[in-house]
Amino acid sequence: MDLREQAGGNSMTGDKAAALMAALREKDIEYLRFELPDMHGTSRSKTVPIDKVEAYARRGLNFYGGVLGLDTSSNVVPASGLHGDRNYADQALFPDPDSLRVIPWVDRTASVVCLGYWEDGEPQRAAPRWVFSELVKRANALGFDVMIGHEYEYYLLSAETKGKLFEGIHIFHTVRNQYTPFLDGLVPMLRAYGIDVITHNCEYGGSQFETVYGAGMNMAAADKAFAFKNGMKEIAHRNGLIASFMAKPFAGQSGSGCHLHVSLWDRKTGANAFLDPAAPDGLSGAARSFIEGVLAHGPAMMPLINPTPNCYHRVKPYTFAPSNVSWGFQDRSAMVRVKATRDERTHIEMRGGSAASNPYLLAAAVLAAGLLGLEAKASLRDQSRETTSEDNSALQKFPQTLEAALDALGRDKAFQAALGEEFVRVFTAVKRHELARFHSHVTDWEVNEYLELY
């Protein structure tokens, strides 16, 4: 919960402000970043000296109100309604004290994640963090906590050449796992940042890596993913590298995904609500309905979980990235891989997301779809009898372009309602604006193919 909501009005309560300040002093912090996750999952922030923090925490930190209406190049998107329509007004950022993290690579500096409010007290309902928080509240009201873990793949590249550190296919190769001195210090640095790393290894593609950390509950899960992704980019930059979460940076080589691990937990008993030891497959009725919701709204989810034109180079058969609406027990080629372990580890792994996706929107898309299935008590369709990575005509194909994905979102009224009208309007305007820029660009391929021929 953000400080404005905790205060129940336009300022932070004295007790909450005092508690935040006490935590900062205990950690010997001199500077605090007020971070705002934008539409793309990028951190936008202001750094505030400690003696100015309390006043901003109580009343809000002034910040341009149209940040959510900027595209991936920070171009103003007029159709978002967040710029001239609001006289280019400021918003006020209120920090969530539960998101406080010490930044180990910057001296005596910490960060908090914020939500923005307009001058009249209205929240920025298009904010990805707001959208996810509202869905978490919806799950909580149904009696569930939401356990989520984001599992990212990414490339480490030279900042100077934008090239790989090594070539070839070396998944789990021990020498590549620690290929540069930077990698020796990466895991300790992330752990000092509050990212509870479980495993670290090189992935399938040359210079591709995967660093896995523990799942989190409710808002803390998405906040940790936001911290990991932006922290990785900042640490790499400070060491002459690029940590790229681009979905498909190299043609013909591995794309980078973000597999989302999800389970619901009963708030009264603390038990895993996806587990039913008496069921033949160990899955509860709640799990089966949740999975069906994800499948039913899979096409509409696509622009949130694959938000750039580049992402659709990855959503192809035989890539370990699903290309159709499908599920299966332990099936790595399916959209929903079900891990029915018959114990408290029972959960689903939604494998359709790109590493480029905003961690709040990836989680929001899966949670919104799953809750729709749960609330409808939807019956789970049969598992495919064939390997889902094959060109199976019986399975519904994912949209193969961002345009088609946005069209699918526009047709799914129930899914739109779950996300919120304002979010869908702003998100769609931003993505259509990016697509217009994308289609106006003349590519190297076109020049090389046609310049002399014609």
C-alpha positions in Angstrom: 0.0 0.0 0.0 1.4 3.5 -0.9 1.7 6.2 1.7 -1.2 8.2 0.4 -3.6 5.3 0.9 -2.1 4.6 4.3 -2.7 8.2 5.3 -6.3 8.0 4.0 -5.9 11.5 2.4 -3.6 13.9 0.8 -0.6 13.5 3.1 1.3 10.8 5.0 0.5 10.3 8.7 3.1 11.4 11.2 3.6 7.8 12.4 4.3 6.5 9.0 6.6 9.3 8.1 8.4 8.9 11.4 8.8 5.2 10.8 10.2 5.7 7.3 12.7 8.3 8.6 13.7 6.0 11.5 14.4 3.2 9.0 16.5 5.5 6.8 18.6 6.7 9.8 19.0 3.2 11.1 20.5 2.2 7.7 22.7 5.4 7.7 21.0 6.7 4.5 21.8 10.2 3.2 19.9 10.1 -0.1 16.6 8.5 -1.1 15.4 7.7 -4.6 11.7 8.1 -5.3 11.2 5.6 -8.1 8.3 5.5 -10.5 7.9 2.4 -12.8 6.8 3.7 -16.2 4.7 2.0 -18.8 7.7 0.0 -20.0 8.9 -1.1 -16.6 11.8 1.4 -16.6 12.6 3.2 -13.4 12.1 7.0 -13.5 13.3 8.7 -10.4 14.4 11.7 -8.4 17.0 11.6 -5.7 16.2 13.5 -2.5 18.6 14.3 0.3 17.6 12.9 3.7 16.7 16.3 5.2 14.1 16.8 2.5 12.6 13.3 2.5 10.0 13.6 5.2 8.3 16.6 3.7 8.0 15.0 0.3 6.9 11.7 1.9 4.1 13.5 3.7 2.9 15.8 0.9 4.2 14.0 -2.2 7.1 14.7 -4.6 6.4 16.7 -7.7 7.0 14.7 -10.8 5.8 15.3 -14.4 2.3 13.8 -14.7 2.6 12.6 -18.3 5.5 10.1 -17.7 3.1 7.1 -18.3 2.2 8.6 -21.7 5.8 8.5 -23.1 6.8 5.8 -25.6 10.0 3.8 -25.5 12.0 6.7 -26.9 10.3 9.1 -24.4 8.3 10.7 -27.2 5.1 12.4 -26.0 2.1 10.4 -27.0 -0.7 13.0 -27.5 -3.5 10.4 -27.7 -2.7 9.2 -24.2 -4.5 12.2 -22.7 -1.8 12.7 -20.1 0.0 15.7 -21.7 -1.8 18.8 -23.2 -5.2 17.5 -22.1 -4.0 18.0 -18.5 -2.0 21.2 -19.3 1.3 19.2 -18.8 0.5 19.1 -15.1 2.6 17.5 -12.4 1.7 14.5 -10.3 2.7 13.9 -6.7 4.6 10.7 -5.9 3.9 8.9 -2.6 6.4 6.2 -1.6 5.6 2.7 -0.4 7.8 2.2 2.7 7.5 -1.6 2.3 9.5 -1.3 -0.9 12.5 0.4 0.8 15.9 -1.0 -0.4 19.5 0.0 0.2 21.4 0.5 -3.0 24.8 -1.2 -2.4 26.5 0.3 -5.5 25.7 3.9 -4.5 27.1 5.3 -1.3 24.5 5.8 1.5 21.6 5.7 -0.9 18.3 3.8 -0.8 15.2 3.6 -3.0 11.4 3.4 -2.6 8.8 2.6 -5.2 6.0 5.1 -5.6 2.5 5.6 -7.0 1.4 8.9 -8.5 -1.6 11.1 -7.8 -3.1 14.1 -9.5 -3.5 17.4 -7.7 -7.2 16.6 -7.0 -6.2 13.3 -5.3 -7.1 11.0 -8.1 -4.6 8.2 -8.6 -2.8 7.5 -11.8 -5.0 4.6 -12.7 -2.9 3.9 -15.9 0.2 3.2 -13.8 1.2 -0.5 -14.1 1.9 -0.7 -10.4 -1.5 0.6 -9.6 -3.1 -1.9 -12.0 -1.3 -4.8 -10.4 -2.1 -3.5 -6.9 -5.8 -3.4 -7.7 -5.7 -7.0 -8.9 -3.9 -8.1 -5.8 -6.7 -6.5 -3.7 -9.2 -8.4 -5.8 -7.5 -11.7 -5.1 -7.2 -10.8 -1.4 -10.9 -10.1 -1.3 -11.6 -13.5 -2.7 -9.5 -15.0 0.2 -6.2 -15.5 -1.6 -2.6 -14.2 -1.4 -0.7 -14.3 -4.6 2.7 -15.9 -4.8 4.7 -14.9 -7.9 8.2 -15.4 -9.2 9.6 -13.7 -12.3 12.3 -15.8 -14.0 14.3 -13.7 -16.4 16.7 -14.5 -19.3 19.0 -11.7 -20.5 22.1 -11.0 -22.5 25.3 -9.4 -21.2 26.9 -7.4 -23.9 29.9 -5.0 -24.3 28.6 -1.4 -23.9 31.3 -0.3 -26.4 30.6 -2.7 -29.2 27.1 -4.0 -28.2 28.6 -7.4 -29.0 28.5 -10.7 -27.0 31.1 -11.7 -24.5 31.3 -15.1 -26.0 29.6 -17.1 -28.8 28.2 -20.6 -29.1 25.7 -22.6 -27.2 27.0 -23.2 -23.7 24.0 -23.6 -21.4 25.1 -24.3 -17.8 28.7 -24.2 -18.9 30.7 -23.6 -15.7 33.5 -21.5 -17.3 30.8 -19.2 -19.0 28.9 -19.0 -15.7 31.8 -16.9 -14.3 33.2 -15.7 -17.7 34.2 -12.2 -16.5 35.2 -10.7 -13.2 31.9 -8.8 -13.3 30.0 -12.1 -12.8 32.1 -13.0 -9.7 30.6 -10.0 -7.9 27.1 -10.0 -9.4 25.3 -12.4 -7.1 26.7 -10.9 -3.9 25.8 -7.4 -5.1 22.2 -8.5 -5.9 21.9 -10.3 -2.6 23.0 -7.1 -0.8 20.2 -5.3 -2.8 17.6 -7.7 -1.3 17.4 -10.0 -4.3 17.4 -13.5 -2.8 19.3 -15.2 -5.7 18.6 -19.0 -5.9 20.6 -19.9 -9.0 22.8 -18.2 -11.6 24.0 -19.7 -14.8 24.6 -19.0 -18.5 21.7 -19.8 -20.7 21.2 -21.3 -24.2 22.6 -18.5 -26.3 26.1 -17.1 -26.4 26.4 -14.4 -23.7 22.9 -15.2 -22.5 22.3 -15.6 -18.7 19.6 -16.4 -16.2 19.7 -15.3 -12.6 16.8 -16.8 -10.6 15.6 -15.4 -7.3 12.9 -16.4 -4.8 9.2 -15.8 -5.3 7.4 -13.0 -3.4 3.9 -12.5 -2.1 1.4 -9.9 -3.4 3.0 -6.5 -4.2 6.4 -7.5 -2.9 6.7 -10.0 -5.8 6.4 -7.4 -8.6 8.5 -4.8 -6.7 11.3 -7.3 -6.4 11.2 -8.0 -10.2 11.2 -4.3 -10.9 14.2 -3.9 -8.6 16.1 -6.9 -10.1 15.6 -5.8 -13.7 16.5 -2.2 -13.3 19.2 -3.0 -10.8 20.8 -5.5 -13.3 20.9 -2.8 -16.0 22.4 -0.2 -13.6 25.1 -2.6 -12.2 26.1 -3.7 -15.7 26.3 -0.1 -17.0 28.6 0.8 -14.2 30.9 -2.0 -15.3 31.0 -1.2 -19.0 28.4 -3.7 -20.0 24.7 -3.8 -21.1 22.3 -6.1 -19.5 19.7 -6.4 -22.3 16.3 -7.8 -21.7 15.3 -7.3 -25.3 13.2 -10.2 -26.5 15.2 -11.2 -29.6 18.4 -9.2 -30.0 20.1 -11.6 -32.5 18.4 -13.2 -35.5 18.6 -17.0 -35.5 19.6 -17.2 -31.8 17.9 -17.6 -28.5 15.3 -15.1 -27.5 14.9 -14.0 -23.8 11.8 -14.8 -21.9 10.3 -14.1 -18.5 8.6 -17.2 -17.2 6.0 -16.3 -14.5 5.5 -18.7 -11.6 2.2 -18.3 -9.9 0.1 -19.9 -7.1 -2.7 -18.7 -4.8 -2.6 -19.2 -1.1 -5.5 -19.3 1.3 -5.4 -16.3 3.5 -7.1 -18.0 6.5 -5.3 -21.4 6.5 -2.0 -20.4 4.8 -2.3 -23.5 2.5 -1.5 -23.6 -1.2 -4.9 -23.2 -2.9 -3.7 -24.8 -6.1 -3.0 -28.1 -4.2 -5.6 -30.9 -3.7 -3.9 -34.1 -2.6 -7.1 -36.0 -3.1 -7.4 -35.1 -6.8 -6.0 -37.6 -9.4 -3.5 -35.0 -10.6 -3.0 -33.1 -7.4 -4.6 -29.9 -8.8 -7.4 -28.2 -7.0 -10.6 -26.9 -8.7 -9.3 -23.3 -8.1 -6.1 -24.1 -9.9 -7.9 -25.6 -12.9 -10.3 -22.6 -13.2 -7.3 -20.2 -12.9 -5.4 -22.0 -15.7 -8.5 -21.9 -17.9 -8.8 -18.2 -17.3 -5.2 -17.7 -18.5 -5.9 -19.8 -21.6 -9.2 -18.1 -22.4 -7.7 -14.7 -22.3 -4.3 -15.7 -23.7 -4.5 -13.7 -27.0 -5.6 -10.5 -25.2 -2.7 -10.9 -22.7 -0.2 -10.8 -25.5 0.5 -7.0 -25.8 1.1 -6.9 -22.1 3.4 -9.8 -22.0 5.0 -9.2 -25.4 4.9 -5.4 -25.7 7.3 -4.7 -28.6 7.3 -5.6 -32.3 10.6 -7.4 -31.7 8.9 -9.8 -29.2 7.1 -11.5 -32.0 10.3 -12.9 -33.5 10.5 -15.1 -30.4 6.9 -16.4 -30.3 7.5 -19.2 -32.8 7.4 -23.0 -32.7 10.5 -25.0 -31.6 12.0 -22.1 -29.6 11.0 -23.1 -26.1 8.6 -20.1 -26.3 5.0 -21.0 -26.8 3.3 -20.0 -30.1 -0.2 -21.2 -29.2 -2.8 -21.3 -26.4 -1.9 -24.5 -24.6 -1.2 -26.2 -21.3 0.5 -29.3 -20.1 2.0 -31.1 -17.2 5.7 -30.2 -17.2 5.5 -29.3 -20.9 8.2 -26.7 -21.6 6.6 -25.9 -25.0 3.2 -25.0 -23.6 1.9 -21.5 -22.7 1.0 -22.8 -19.2 3.4 -25.4 -17.8 1.7 -27.0 -14.8 4.0 -28.2 -12.0 1.7 -30.5 -10.1 4.2 -31.7 -7.5 1.5 -33.0 -5.1 3.0 -30.8 -2.3 3.2 -27.2 -1.3 5.4 -26.4 -4.4 2.4 -26.9 -6.7 2.1 -24.0 -9.1 1.8 -22.9 -12.7 4.6 -21.5 -14.9 3.3 -19.1 -17.6 6.0 -19.3 -20.3 4.6 -16.9 -22.9 6.1 -13.7 -21.5 9.0 -11.8 -23.0 11.9 -10.5 -20.9 11.1 -7.1 -22.3 7.7 -7.1 -20.6 7.0 -4.7 -17.7 7.1 -6.9 -14.5 4.0 -5.3 -13.1 2.0 -5.8 -16.4 3.2 -9.4 -16.9 2.0 -10.2 -13.4 -1.2 -8.2 -13.9 -2.1 -9.9 -17.1 -1.8 -13.4 -15.7 -3.5 -12.5 -12.5 -6.4 -10.7 -14.2 -7.0 -13.6 -16.6 -6.7 -16.2 -13.9 -9.1 -14.5 -11.5 -11.6 -14.2 -14.3 -11.5 -18.0 -14.7 -11.6 -18.5 -11.0 -14.6 -16.2 -10.5 -16.4 -17.9 -13.4 -15.6 -21.4 -12.0 -14.4 -22.2 -15.5 -13.8 -25.8 -16.5 -10.2 -26.6 -17.7 -10.0 -27.8 -21.3 -8.3 -31.0 -22.1 -4.5 -31.1 -22.3 -3.2 -31.4 -25.8 -2.3 -34.9 -26.8 0.5 -33.8 -29.0 3.7 -31.8 -28.3 2.5 -28.2 -28.2 5.6 -26.9 -29.9 4.5 -28.6 -33.2 2.3 -26.7 -35.7 -0.8 -28.2 -34.1 -3.8 -27.1 -36.0 -6.1 -28.0 -33.0 -4.5 -25.2 -30.9 -5.4 -21.5 -31.1 -2.3 -19.6 -32.4 -1.1 -16.5 -30.6 -1.3 -13.2 -32.5 1.9 -13.0 -34.5 2.3 -9.2 -34.5 1.9 -6.5 -31.9 -0.9 -5.0 -34.1 -2.8 -8.2 -34.0 -2.2 -8.5 -30.2 -3.6 -5.1 -29.6 -6.6 -6.0 -31.7 -7.1 -9.1 -29.5 -7.0 -6.9 -26.4 -9.5 -4.6 -27.9 -12.0 -7.5 -28.4 -11.7 -8.9 -24.9 -14.1 -6.7 -22.9 -13.9 -8.8 -19.7 -10.1 -8.7 -19.7 -10.1 -4.9 -20.4 -12.5 -4.3 -17.5 -10.2 -6.3 -15.1 -7.3 -4.1 -16.1 -9.2 -0.8 -15.9 -10.5 1.5 -18.7 -7.9 4.2 -18.1 -5.0 1.8 -18.3 -6.2 0.2 -21.5 -6.7 3.5 -23.1 -3.3 4.9 -22.2 -1.4 1.6 -22.9 -3.0 1.2 -26.3 -2.3 4.8 -27.3 1.4 4.4 -26.4 1.8 1.1 -28.2 0.0 2.4 -31.3 2.3 5.4 -31.3 5.4 3.2 -31.1 4.0 1.0 -34.0 3.5 4.1 -36.2 7.2 5.0 -35.6 8.2 1.4 -36.2 6.4 1.1 -39.6 7.8 4.5 -40.8 11.4 3.2 -40.4 13.3 2.0 -43.5 15.3 -1.1 -42.4 18.8 -2.1 -43.4 17.2 -5.3 -44.9 15.1 -3.2 -47.3 18.0 -1.1 -48.4 20.3 -4.2 -48.9 17.5 -6.1 -50.7 16.1 -3.4 -53.0 18.5 -0.5 -53.5 20.4 -1.9 -56.5 17.7 -4.3 -57.7 15.2 -1.6 -58.4 
